[in-house]
Amino acid sequence: MRLRSLQTKFLWGTLLVIGFVMAAVMVVVEHRQRAAIIEEVQRRGEVLTRNLAAISYGPLLLYNYTALEQNVARVAGEADVVYAIVLDADGKVAAHSSHPERVGVVLDGPVHWQAAGAGEFLIQETETSRREAVYDFAVPVRVEGRKWGTIRVGLSKERMEAEIGKTRLELGALTLGVLLLGGLAAALIARRIAQPMQQLAEGAAAISRGELPQRIEPTTADEIGRLAAAFNHMAVQLVQQRSDLEEANVELHRHFVELVDLKTYTDSILASLTNGIVTVDLDGRVVTLNPAAELLTGFFSGEVTGRYCSETFAHTPVLSDILMETLASHAPISNVPLTLRRRNGSATPIELSTAPLKGGEGKDLGVIGVFRDLTLVRQLERDLRRSDRLAALGTLATGLAHEIKNPLMSILTFTRHLARRFDDPHFREKFQSVVPHELERINGIVERLLELARPARMSFTLVRLPALLDRVVELYANQIEARQVVVARQYARDVPPIQADQEGIYQVVVNLVANALDAMEGGGRLTLRAGWSESRDPLLPSRRRSPDRRARIEVEDSGGGIPQSESDRIFNPFYTTKEGGTGLGLALAHKIVEDHGGTINFRSGRAGGTVFTVVLPLLPDHPADAGSGDETAR
């Protein structure tokens, strides 16, 4: 790119400004001069036309065409007059200065029609047959309010246009003269300014090359002289600052070495940690991924650094949701269990904790996330559950033996006496009433036990929880009325439908409501709730509703409550506090809820009352097992 000097720029700038100003002046003056000339021509035409009308009034009234011809000839002799025409009341030509042969003829054409029909003074622009531009002036002649004729005068625009052109040439010459004088003055001023500025530029260039000791002798006491003095002061300051920078650079290098050592130490710590570490900046982009996190996610740090965490962890969106939640709320989230999908699609159970990253002065830097691999923990939990199942099996065997022993003893007693007392009608009648009943009792225990033990067979459909709870209330309507129990329904407006085994969830709620009614023999209050699970649930980022959110069912009674000593056994098979109960209801409910991937728990106050809470996922843990029906609870 070609560089232009300050002197050249100043000169061209001045010329452009003068040119623009003079062009504006030229346009304004020409416009006003043109308007004045046109106004003068139109005024002259109006005077000529009205004078012709005045002197033609009598001849027109007396039909003196000779006098009219003389009048138009006299007016046509005036300068710039192209024609003069007198029209009678019918619009016919009474006298014509240029074409006497048209006397008695009605002239044809828009201009002629407008002039003949004019009710007052009229000006029109037109052309003659020789393409000469003229102003056509028309004045009606009235006699006692009646139009008696029309006077027309055509005035040439040629001399007017010549005057306007002359004015334009004079203004152009004036503009050119001003440009020449302004350019000369601008060149002199630019030269006076440019010379000191050139010295300053050369001095600045020398400083840029490292030649700091520079000095310019000021030649004037004006702004240029003050600029030169400021330049000299700047040069001295630069020499001093250069010395200070060299000292600071030595100190900075020392701190840099310390920071490198500290970074190496920190990187070694991160590399040695068994927990995965990920850091995210304020824009949600990944900054750090330690080796343990690389192993867990299947990504290398270099390939994900700078990428958005939602893109990096696209296979596990809840992970990026929790990171962004911490970034937005500036609040830590601890010990969130979730399943991490690796790059290759494999799944690993982890526990995630997040916290805001702060700078030295409390400035927000981003978010840190810590992954803890729960694979070994889950294995230990499975081993523990296996041990618990073995222990429960012993308890189950004991309970089963106790439950079956009594009906078996009754059957055994009747069997021993069967041969000896078979002919006794009373014995046979009692045998037929007791033995089948006890066998049915044993069969019921075995069936419920098999139902508790066999793998779940569920048909998933869309279940609306409020409708399902209402079904259960209708089922126990008579018992509720008989025990004088007040039912309260508290359903959230946006309570979500869930994909679940409708009959299984129905059986769970039936069992919970039956137990609640049994706890309120003398009346009380039964409260049924349905809604979203609590936002404090560590599995769920707050203010986000996604397929990971869960629905909640609560059944609350105002009965006597559950003693603390029995709370650990409440879901055990064959544990019951009711006369004639099997103790399998809550155990079966617990199994159904777990088969849905949900949780069931309870709390009981010291003053009485118990609340059972069931939390269920909106979608099943294994969608492939779900049915495709659309049936809803009604």
C-alpha positions as CSV (number, residue, x, y, z in Angstrom):
1,M,0.0,0.0,0.0
2,R,1.4,3.4,-1.0
3,L,1.9,5.8,1.9
4,R,0.9,9.4,1.5
5,S,2.6,12.2,3.4
6,L,0.8,14.4,5.9
7,Q,1.4,17.4,3.6
8,T,-0.3,15.6,0.7
9,K,-3.2,14.5,2.9
10,F,-3.7,18.0,4.3
11,L,-3.6,19.5,0.8
12,W,-6.1,17.1,-0.6
13,G,-8.3,17.3,2.5
14,T,-8.4,21.1,2.2
15,L,-9.2,21.0,-1.5
16,L,-12.0,18.5,-0.9
17,V,-13.6,20.7,1.8
18,I,-13.3,23.8,-0.4
19,G,-14.7,21.8,-3.3
20,F,-17.7,20.5,-1.3
21,V,-18.4,24.0,0.1
22,M,-18.2,25.7,-3.2
23,A,-20.3,23.0,-4.9
24,A,-23.0,23.5,-2.2
25,V,-22.8,27.3,-2.7
26,M,-23.0,26.9,-6.5
27,V,-26.0,24.7,-6.2
28,V,-27.8,27.1,-3.8
29,V,-27.0,30.2,-5.8
30,E,-27.9,28.7,-9.1
31,H,-31.1,27.4,-7.7
32,R,-32.1,30.8,-6.3
33,Q,-30.9,32.7,-9.5
34,R,-32.8,30.2,-11.7
35,A,-35.9,30.7,-9.6
36,A,-35.6,34.5,-9.8
37,I,-35.1,34.4,-13.6
38,I,-38.1,32.1,-14.1
39,E,-40.2,34.3,-11.8
40,E,-39.3,37.4,-13.8
41,V,-40.1,35.8,-17.1
42,Q,-43.5,34.5,-15.7
43,R,-44.3,38.0,-14.3
44,R,-43.5,39.6,-17.7
45,G,-45.6,37.0,-19.5
46,E,-48.5,37.7,-17.1
47,V,-48.2,41.5,-17.7
48,L,-48.2,41.1,-21.4
49,T,-51.2,38.7,-21.4
50,R,-53.3,40.9,-19.1
51,N,-52.4,44.0,-21.1
52,L,-53.5,42.2,-24.3
53,A,-56.7,41.2,-22.5
54,A,-57.3,44.8,-21.5
55,I,-56.9,46.3,-24.9
56,S,-58.8,43.5,-26.6
57,Y,-61.9,43.7,-24.3
58,G,-63.8,46.2,-26.5
59,P,-62.9,44.7,-29.9
60,L,-63.8,41.2,-28.6
61,L,-67.1,42.5,-27.3
62,L,-67.9,44.2,-30.7
63,Y,-66.4,41.3,-32.8
64,N,-63.9,43.7,-34.2
65,Y,-61.5,41.1,-35.6
66,T,-59.3,43.8,-37.4
67,A,-58.5,45.5,-34.1
68,L,-57.8,42.1,-32.5
69,E,-55.4,41.2,-35.3
70,Q,-53.6,44.6,-34.7
71,N,-53.4,44.0,-31.0
72,V,-51.9,40.5,-31.3
73,A,-49.4,41.8,-33.9
74,R,-48.3,44.5,-31.6
75,V,-47.8,42.1,-28.7
76,A,-46.0,39.6,-30.9
77,G,-43.5,42.3,-31.7
78,E,-42.3,42.3,-28.1
79,A,-39.0,40.6,-27.3
80,D,-39.2,36.8,-26.7
81,V,-43.0,36.7,-27.6
82,V,-43.5,33.6,-29.9
83,Y,-47.2,34.0,-30.5
84,A,-50.3,35.9,-29.3
85,I,-53.8,34.4,-29.7
86,V,-57.3,35.6,-29.0
87,L,-60.1,33.0,-28.5
88,D,-63.8,33.8,-28.6
89,A,-66.4,32.5,-26.2
90,D,-66.7,29.2,-28.2
91,G,-62.9,28.6,-28.0
92,K,-62.4,29.4,-31.7
93,V,-59.4,31.5,-32.8
94,A,-60.4,35.2,-33.2
95,A,-56.9,36.4,-33.9
96,H,-53.5,34.6,-34.3
97,S,-50.2,36.4,-34.7
98,S,-48.3,33.5,-36.2
99,H,-51.0,31.6,-38.1
100,P,-53.8,33.9,-39.4
101,E,-55.2,31.0,-41.4
102,R,-56.3,29.4,-38.1
103,V,-58.9,32.1,-37.4
104,G,-62.3,30.5,-36.8
105,V,-60.7,27.1,-35.9
106,V,-60.8,25.4,-32.5
107,L,-57.2,24.5,-31.7
108,D,-56.6,20.8,-30.8
109,G,-54.3,19.5,-28.1
110,P,-54.1,19.2,-24.3
111,V,-52.4,22.6,-23.9
112,H,-55.0,24.3,-26.1
113,W,-57.9,22.6,-24.3
114,Q,-56.5,23.7,-20.9
115,A,-56.0,27.3,-22.1
116,A,-59.5,27.5,-23.7
117,G,-61.2,26.1,-20.5
118,A,-59.1,28.3,-18.0
119,G,-61.3,30.0,-15.5
120,E,-58.5,32.1,-14.2
121,F,-54.9,33.0,-15.0
122,L,-53.0,29.9,-16.2
123,I,-49.4,29.1,-17.0
124,Q,-48.4,26.0,-19.0
125,E,-45.1,24.8,-20.4
126,T,-45.2,23.6,-24.0
127,E,-43.3,23.4,-27.3
128,T,-43.9,25.0,-30.7
129,S,-44.0,23.0,-33.9
130,R,-40.3,24.0,-34.2
131,R,-39.5,22.3,-30.8
132,E,-39.0,25.7,-29.2
133,A,-39.8,25.6,-25.4
134,V,-42.3,28.3,-24.4
135,Y,-44.4,29.4,-21.5
136,D,-48.1,29.6,-22.5
137,F,-50.0,32.2,-20.5
138,A,-53.8,32.3,-20.6
139,V,-56.3,34.9,-19.2
140,P,-60.1,34.6,-19.5
141,V,-62.0,37.8,-20.6
142,R,-65.3,38.1,-18.7
143,V,-68.2,40.4,-19.4
144,E,-70.7,40.8,-16.5
145,G,-69.5,37.5,-15.0
146,R,-69.7,35.6,-18.2
147,K,-66.6,34.3,-20.0
148,W,-66.4,36.1,-23.4
149,G,-63.1,34.8,-24.6
150,T,-59.5,33.9,-23.7
151,I,-56.2,35.7,-24.3
152,R,-53.1,33.6,-24.8
153,V,-49.4,34.7,-25.1
154,G,-46.5,32.3,-25.8
155,L,-43.2,33.5,-24.3
156,S,-39.9,31.8,-25.4
157,K,-37.7,30.2,-22.7
158,E,-34.5,30.5,-24.8
159,R,-33.2,33.7,-23.4
160,M,-34.1,32.6,-19.9
161,E,-32.1,29.4,-20.3
162,A,-29.2,31.4,-21.7
163,E,-29.2,33.6,-18.6
164,I,-29.2,30.5,-16.3
165,G,-26.3,28.9,-18.2
166,K,-24.3,32.2,-18.0
167,T,-24.9,32.2,-14.2
168,R,-23.7,28.6,-14.0
169,L,-20.5,29.4,-15.9
170,E,-19.8,32.4,-13.6
171,L,-20.3,30.3,-10.5
172,G,-18.0,27.5,-11.9
173,A,-15.2,30.1,-12.6
174,L,-15.6,31.4,-9.1
175,T,-15.3,27.9,-7.7
176,L,-12.2,27.1,-9.7
177,G,-10.6,30.4,-8.5
178,V,-11.4,29.6,-4.9
179,L,-10.0,26.1,-5.3
180,L,-6.7,27.4,-6.7
181,L,-6.3,30.0,-3.9
182,G,-7.3,27.6,-1.2
183,G,-4.9,24.9,-2.5
184,L,-2.0,27.4,-2.5
185,A,-2.8,28.4,1.0
186,A,-3.2,24.8,2.2
187,A,0.1,23.8,0.6
188,L,1.9,26.6,2.5
189,I,0.3,25.7,5.8
190,A,0.9,22.0,5.3
191,R,4.5,22.5,4.5
192,R,4.9,24.5,7.8
193,I,3.3,21.7,9.7
194,A,4.8,18.7,7.9
195,Q,8.5,19.6,8.4
196,P,8.5,19.4,12.2
197,M,6.2,16.3,12.0
198,Q,8.8,14.7,9.7
199,Q,11.5,15.3,12.3
200,L,9.2,13.7,14.9
201,A,8.6,10.7,12.7
202,E,12.3,10.2,12.1
203,G,13.0,10.4,15.8
204,A,10.1,7.9,16.5
205,A,11.5,5.5,13.9
206,A,14.9,5.7,15.5
207,I,13.4,4.9,18.9
208,S,11.6,1.9,17.4
209,R,14.9,0.6,16.2
210,G,16.2,0.8,19.8
211,E,18.1,4.1,19.5
212,L,16.5,5.5,22.6
213,P,18.7,8.6,23.2
214,Q,16.8,11.0,20.8
215,R,16.3,14.7,20.9
216,I,14.5,17.2,18.7
217,E,15.2,20.9,18.9
218,P,11.9,22.8,18.9
219,T,11.8,25.7,16.3
220,T,8.5,27.3,17.3
221,A,6.7,28.0,20.5
222,D,3.3,26.8,19.3
223,E,1.7,23.4,19.5
224,I,4.4,21.8,17.3
225,G,7.1,23.2,19.7
226,R,5.3,21.7,22.7
227,L,5.0,18.4,20.8
228,A,8.7,18.4,20.3
229,A,9.3,19.1,24.0
230,A,6.9,16.2,24.9
231,F,8.8,13.9,22.5
232,N,12.1,14.7,24.2
233,H,10.6,14.0,27.6
234,M,9.2,10.8,26.3
235,A,12.6,9.7,25.0
236,V,14.1,10.3,28.5
237,Q,11.3,8.3,30.2
238,L,11.7,5.5,27.7
239,V,15.4,5.1,28.6
240,Q,14.4,5.0,32.3
241,Q,11.6,2.5,31.7
242,R,13.8,0.3,29.6
243,S,16.2,0.0,32.5
244,D,13.2,-0.8,34.9
245,L,11.8,-3.4,32.4
246,E,15.1,-5.2,32.2
247,E,15.2,-5.4,36.0
248,A,11.5,-6.5,36.1
249,N,12.2,-9.1,33.4
250,V,14.9,-10.7,35.5
251,E,12.4,-10.9,38.4
252,L,9.6,-12.1,36.1
253,H,11.8,-14.9,34.8
254,R,12.5,-16.0,38.4
255,H,8.8,-16.1,39.2
256,F,8.1,-17.9,35.9
257,V,10.6,-20.7,36.9
258,E,8.8,-21.0,40.2
259,L,5.4,-21.2,38.4
260,V,6.7,-23.9,36.1
261,D,8.0,-25.9,39.1
262,L,4.6,-25.4,40.8
263,K,2.7,-26.5,37.6
264,T,4.9,-29.5,37.3
265,Y,4.2,-30.4,41.0
266,T,0.4,-29.8,40.5
267,D,0.4,-31.9,37.3
268,S,2.2,-34.7,39.1
269,I,-0.5,-34.6,41.9
270,L,-3.3,-34.7,39.3
271,A,-1.7,-37.5,37.4
272,S,-1.3,-39.5,40.6
273,L,-4.9,-39.1,41.7
274,T,-7.1,-42.2,41.3
275,N,-10.2,-40.0,41.0
276,G,-11.0,-38.3,37.7
277,I,-10.6,-34.5,37.6
278,V,-12.2,-32.2,35.0
279,T,-12.2,-28.4,35.0
280,V,-14.5,-26.2,33.0
281,D,-14.1,-22.4,32.3
282,L,-16.9,-19.8,32.5
283,D,-18.0,-20.5,28.9
284,G,-18.5,-24.2,29.7
285,R,-15.4,-25.4,27.8
286,V,-13.2,-28.2,29.1
287,V,-9.8,-26.9,30.4
288,T,-8.3,-29.9,32.2
289,L,-8.7,-33.7,32.1
290,N,-6.4,-35.7,34.3
291,P,-5.2,-39.2,33.4
292,A,-7.8,-40.9,35.7
293,A,-10.6,-38.9,33.9
294,E,-9.1,-39.8,30.5
295,L,-9.3,-43.5,31.5
296,L,-12.9,-43.1,32.8
297,T,-14.2,-41.2,29.8
298,G,-12.1,-42.7,27.0
299,F,-11.0,-39.2,25.8
300,F,-7.5,-37.7,25.8
301,S,-7.0,-34.3,27.3
302,G,-5.6,-32.8,24.2
303,E,-8.6,-33.6,22.0
304,V,-11.3,-32.3,24.3
305,T,-9.5,-29.2,25.7
306,G,-11.5,-26.1,24.5
307,R,-14.6,-28.1,23.5
308,Y,-17.9,-27.5,25.3
309,C,-18.6,-30.0,28.1
310,S,-22.0,-30.7,26.6
311,E,-20.3,-31.8,23.4
312,T,-17.5,-33.8,25.2
313,F,-20.0,-35.6,27.5
314,A,-22.8,-36.0,24.9
315,H,-23.2,-39.7,25.9
316,T,-23.8,-38.6,29.5
317,P,-25.8,-35.4,29.3
318,V,-26.6,-35.4,33.1
319,L,-22.9,-35.0,33.7
320,S,-22.7,-31.8,31.7
321,D,-26.0,-30.6,33.2
322,I,-24.5,-30.9,36.7
323,L,-21.3,-29.0,35.7
324,M,-23.4,-26.2,34.1
325,E,-25.7,-26.1,37.1
326,T,-22.8,-25.5,39.4
327,L,-21.5,-22.9,37.0
328,A,-24.9,-21.1,37.1
329,S,-25.6,-21.4,40.8
330,H,-22.1,-21.0,42.2
331,A,-23.0,-23.8,44.7
332,P,-21.2,-27.1,45.1
333,I,-23.0,-30.4,44.4
334,S,-21.7,-33.5,46.3
335,N,-21.8,-37.2,45.8
336,V,-24.1,-37.5,42.8
337,P,-24.3,-41.2,41.7
338,L,-24.7,-41.6,37.9
339,T,-23.7,-43.9,35.1
340,L,-20.9,-42.5,32.8
341,R,-20.9,-43.6,29.2
342,R,-17.4,-44.0,27.8
343,R,-16.4,-43.0,24.3
344,N,-16.7,-46.7,23.2
345,G,-20.3,-46.9,24.7
346,S,-19.4,-48.9,27.8
347,A,-20.9,-47.8,31.1
348,T,-19.2,-47.1,34.4
349,P,-20.9,-46.3,37.7
350,I,-19.3,-43.1,39.2
351,E,-20.0,-40.6,41.9
352,L,-19.7,-36.9,40.9
353,S,-18.9,-33.9,43.1
354,T,-18.6,-30.4,41.7
355,A,-17.5,-27.1,43.2
356,P,-16.9,-23.5,41.8
357,L,-13.3,-22.6,41.0
358,K,-12.2,-19.3,42.5
359,G,-9.2,-17.1,41.8
360,G,-6.9,-15.5,44.3
361,E,-9.3,-12.5,44.8
362,G,-12.4,-14.6,44.8
363,K,-12.9,-14.2,41.1
364,D,-14.9,-16.9,39.4
365,L,-12.7,-19.1,37.1
366,G,-15.1,-22.0,36.3
367,V,-16.0,-25.3,37.8
368,I,-14.1,-28.4,39.0
369,G,-15.7,-31.9,38.8
370,V,-14.3,-35.0,40.6
371,F,-15.3,-38.5,39.4
372,R,-15.0,-41.4,41.7
373,D,-15.1,-44.8,40.1
374,L,-17.8,-46.9,41.9
375,T,-17.1,-50.2,40.1
376,L,-15.4,-51.8,43.1
377,V,-18.0,-50.2,45.5
378,R,-20.9,-51.7,43.4
379,Q,-19.1,-55.1,43.5
380,L,-18.8,-54.9,47.2
381,E,-22.5,-53.8,47.4
382,R,-23.5,-56.8,45.3
383,D,-21.5,-59.1,47.6
384,L,-23.1,-57.5,50.6
385,R,-26.5,-57.9,49.1
386,R,-25.7,-61.6,48.3
387,S,-24.8,-62.0,52.0
388,D,-28.0,-60.2,53.0
389,R,-30.0,-62.5,50.8
390,L,-28.4,-65.5,52.4
391,A,-29.2,-64.2,55.8
392,A,-32.7,-63.3,54.6
393,L,-33.1,-66.8,53.2
394,G,-32.5,-68.2,56.7
395,T,-35.1,-65.7,58.1
396,L,-37.4,-66.6,55.2
397,A,-37.0,-70.3,55.9
398,T,-37.8,-69.8,59.5
399,G,-40.8,-67.7,58.8
400,L,-42.0,-70.1,56.1
401,A,-41.7,-73.0,58.5
402,H,-43.6,-71.1,61.1
403,E,-46.4,-70.1,58.7
404,I,-46.8,-73.5,57.2
405,K,-46.3,-75.5,60.4
406,N,-49.7,-74.6,61.9
407,P,-51.9,-75.6,58.9
408,L,-49.7,-78.7,58.4
409,M,-50.3,-79.7,62.0
410,S,-54.0,-79.3,61.6
411,I,-53.9,-81.4,58.4
412,L,-51.7,-84.0,60.1
413,T,-54.1,-84.3,63.0
414,F,-57.1,-84.9,60.8
415,T,-55.1,-87.4,58.7
416,R,-54.1,-89.5,61.7
417,H,-57.8,-89.8,62.7
418,L,-59.1,-90.3,59.2
419,A,-59.0,-94.1,59.2
420,R,-60.4,-94.4,62.7
421,R,-63.2,-91.8,62.5
422,F,-64.0,-91.8,58.8
423,D,-67.5,-93.1,59.5
424,D,-68.2,-90.2,61.9
425,P,-70.3,-87.7,59.9
426,H,-69.4,-84.8,62.3
427,F,-65.6,-85.7,61.8
428,R,-66.0,-85.8,58.0
429,E,-67.9,-82.4,58.0
430,K,-65.2,-80.8,60.1
431,F,-62.5,-82.4,57.9
432,Q,-64.0,-81.0,54.8
433,S,-64.2,-77.5,56.3
434,V,-60.7,-77.4,57.9
435,V,-58.4,-79.3,55.6
436,P,-59.2,-77.5,52.3
437,H,-59.0,-74.1,54.1
438,E,-55.6,-74.9,55.5
439,L,-54.4,-76.2,52.1
440,E,-55.6,-73.0,50.5
441,R,-53.8,-71.1,53.2
442,I,-50.6,-73.0,52.4
443,N,-51.1,-72.5,48.7
444,G,-51.6,-68.7,49.1
445,I,-48.4,-68.5,51.2
446,V,-46.5,-70.4,48.5
447,E,-48.0,-68.4,45.7
448,R,-47.1,-65.0,47.3
449,L,-43.7,-66.4,48.1
450,L,-43.1,-67.4,44.5
451,E,-44.4,-64.0,43.4
452,L,-41.8,-62.4,45.6
453,A,-39.0,-64.7,44.4
454,R,-39.7,-65.1,40.7
455,P,-38.2,-62.6,38.1
456,A,-40.5,-59.7,37.4
457,R,-42.8,-59.9,34.3
458,M,-44.0,-56.4,33.7
459,S,-45.9,-54.8,30.9
460,F,-45.1,-51.1,30.8
461,T,-47.8,-48.6,29.8
462,L,-48.4,-44.9,30.3
463,V,-49.7,-44.6,33.9
464,R,-51.3,-41.4,35.3
465,L,-50.7,-41.4,39.0
466,P,-53.7,-39.2,40.1
467,A,-56.1,-41.5,38.3
468,L,-54.4,-44.6,39.8
469,L,-54.7,-43.2,43.3
470,D,-58.3,-42.4,42.8
471,R,-59.0,-46.0,41.7
472,V,-57.5,-47.3,45.0
473,V,-59.7,-44.8,47.0
474,E,-62.8,-46.1,45.2
475,L,-61.7,-49.7,46.0
476,Y,-61.7,-48.9,49.7
477,A,-64.6,-46.5,49.7
478,N,-66.8,-48.6,52.0
479,Q,-64.0,-49.3,54.5
480,I,-63.1,-45.6,54.5
481,E,-66.7,-44.6,55.2
482,A,-67.1,-47.3,57.9
483,R,-64.0,-46.2,59.7
484,Q,-64.8,-42.5,59.3
485,V,-61.5,-41.7,57.6
486,V,-61.1,-38.3,55.9
487,V,-59.3,-38.6,52.5
488,A,-57.1,-35.7,51.3
489,R,-55.7,-35.6,47.8
490,Q,-52.7,-33.4,47.0
491,Y,-51.8,-33.8,43.3
492,A,-49.4,-31.4,41.6
493,R,-50.8,-29.7,38.6
494,D,-47.9,-30.8,36.4
495,V,-47.6,-34.3,37.9
496,P,-46.0,-36.4,35.1
497,P,-47.3,-39.6,33.6
498,I,-44.8,-42.5,33.9
499,Q,-44.0,-45.6,32.0
500,A,-44.6,-48.4,34.4
501,D,-46.4,-51.7,35.0
502,Q,-49.9,-50.4,35.9
503,E,-51.1,-53.4,37.9
504,G,-47.8,-53.7,39.8
505,I,-47.9,-50.0,40.9
506,Y,-51.6,-50.4,41.6
507,Q,-50.8,-53.4,43.9
508,V,-48.2,-51.3,45.7
509,V,-50.6,-48.5,46.4
510,V,-53.4,-50.9,47.4
511,N,-51.0,-52.5,50.0
512,L,-49.9,-49.1,51.4
513,V,-53.5,-47.8,51.6
514,A,-54.7,-51.1,53.3
515,N,-52.0,-50.8,55.9
516,A,-52.8,-47.1,56.5
517,L,-56.5,-47.9,57.0
518,D,-55.6,-50.8,59.4
519,A,-53.6,-48.2,61.4
520,M,-56.7,-46.0,61.8
521,E,-59.3,-48.3,63.3
522,G,-60.9,-45.4,65.1
523,G,-60.9,-42.9,62.2
524,G,-58.3,-40.4,61.1
525,R,-56.9,-38.7,58.0
526,L,-55.5,-40.4,54.9
527,T,-53.4,-38.1,52.6
528,L,-52.5,-39.1,49.1
529,R,-49.9,-37.1,47.2
530,A,-48.5,-37.3,43.6
531,G,-45.9,-35.0,42.1
532,W,-42.3,-34.5,41.2
533,S,-39.5,-35.9,43.4
534,E,-37.8,-33.4,45.6
535,S,-35.3,-31.1,43.9
536,R,-32.8,-31.8,46.7
537,D,-32.5,-35.3,45.3
538,P,-28.7,-35.5,44.5
539,L,-29.6,-37.5,41.4
540,L,-31.3,-34.5,39.8
541,P,-30.0,-31.1,39.0
542,S,-32.4,-28.5,40.2
543,R,-34.6,-26.4,37.8
544,R,-34.2,-29.1,35.1
545,R,-36.9,-31.5,34.0
546,S,-35.6,-34.2,31.8
547,P,-36.1,-38.0,31.4
548,D,-33.8,-38.3,34.5
549,R,-36.4,-36.6,36.7
550,R,-38.6,-38.9,38.9
551,A,-42.2,-39.0,40.1
552,R,-43.2,-39.3,43.7
553,I,-46.2,-41.0,45.4
554,E,-46.9,-40.5,49.2
555,V,-49.4,-42.3,51.4
556,E,-49.7,-40.7,54.8
557,D,-51.9,-41.8,57.7
558,S,-52.6,-40.3,61.1
559,G,-52.4,-43.7,62.9
560,G,-50.2,-44.7,65.8
561,G,-47.0,-44.9,63.8
562,I,-44.3,-47.6,63.5
563,P,-42.0,-48.1,66.5
564,Q,-38.3,-47.3,65.9
565,S,-37.4,-50.8,67.0
566,E,-39.3,-52.3,64.1
567,S,-38.3,-49.9,61.3
568,D,-35.4,-52.1,60.1
569,R,-37.7,-55.2,59.6
570,I,-40.7,-53.5,58.1
571,F,-39.9,-54.8,54.5
572,N,-38.8,-58.3,55.6
573,P,-40.9,-61.2,54.3
574,F,-43.2,-62.8,57.0
575,Y,-42.8,-59.8,59.3
576,T,-46.2,-58.6,60.4
577,T,-47.8,-56.9,63.4
578,K,-51.4,-57.7,62.3
579,E,-53.4,-60.6,63.5
580,G,-53.7,-63.1,60.6
581,G,-51.3,-61.2,58.4
582,T,-48.7,-63.0,56.2
583,G,-46.1,-60.3,56.3
584,L,-45.5,-60.5,52.5
585,G,-47.4,-57.3,51.4
586,L,-44.7,-54.7,52.0
587,A,-41.9,-57.1,50.9
588,L,-43.8,-57.6,47.6
589,A,-44.3,-53.8,47.3
590,H,-40.6,-53.3,47.9
591,K,-39.7,-55.8,45.2
592,I,-42.1,-54.2,42.6
593,V,-40.8,-50.7,43.2
594,E,-37.2,-52.0,42.9
595,D,-38.0,-53.8,39.7
596,H,-39.1,-50.4,38.3
597,G,-35.8,-48.8,39.3
598,G,-37.4,-46.8,42.1
599,T,-37.2,-46.5,45.8
600,I,-39.7,-47.0,48.7
601,N,-39.1,-45.7,52.2
602,F,-41.1,-44.4,55.2
603,R,-40.9,-42.1,58.1
604,S,-42.9,-42.2,61.3
605,G,-43.1,-39.4,63.9
606,R,-42.9,-39.8,67.6
607,A,-46.4,-38.4,68.0
608,G,-47.8,-40.9,65.5
609,G,-48.5,-40.9,61.8
610,T,-46.6,-42.6,59.1
611,V,-45.7,-41.5,55.5
612,F,-44.7,-44.0,52.9
613,T,-42.9,-42.5,49.9
614,V,-42.4,-44.2,46.5
615,V,-40.1,-42.6,44.0
616,L,-40.3,-43.9,40.4
617,P,-38.4,-43.0,37.2
618,L,-40.5,-41.4,34.4
619,L,-39.0,-44.0,32.0
620,P,-38.1,-47.6,32.8
621,D,-34.4,-48.5,33.4
622,H,-34.7,-51.0,30.6
623,P,-36.9,-49.6,27.9
624,A,-36.6,-52.7,25.8
625,D,-38.6,-54.6,28.4
626,A,-41.4,-52.0,28.3
627,G,-44.7,-52.5,26.6
628,S,-45.8,-50.2,23.8
629,G,-49.4,-49.8,25.0
630,D,-51.0,-46.4,25.7
631,E,-53.4,-47.5,28.5
632,T,-53.6,-45.1,31.3
633,A,-55.0,-45.5,34.8
634,R,-58.6,-44.3,34.9
